[in-house]
Amino acid sequence: MSSSGALILYLGSTNPGADKIFISYVLDKNQEWIFSGSMPNNKSHILIIEDIYDTGETLSQLISYLEDQYNPLDIKTVVMLDK
């Protein structure tokens, strides 16, 4: 996998109307996900904002990682450009 990144927004509680939204930038380096900000809480709502969708491999791997590590209530994605 080549190095790539995505912006992740997630709510800080299980309440979809929560007033806390955390922002992280995620970068894959050497098969390891690196978060620039705080990490998601378990059972939070996650929104991934991806700049370019090419093969979908990176996005798929990021979603699998987030599901395995943080057990989110849901994950939604927004893609700015479909290559």
Order of alpha helices (4+ residues) and beta strands (2+ residues): beta-beta-beta-beta-alpha-beta
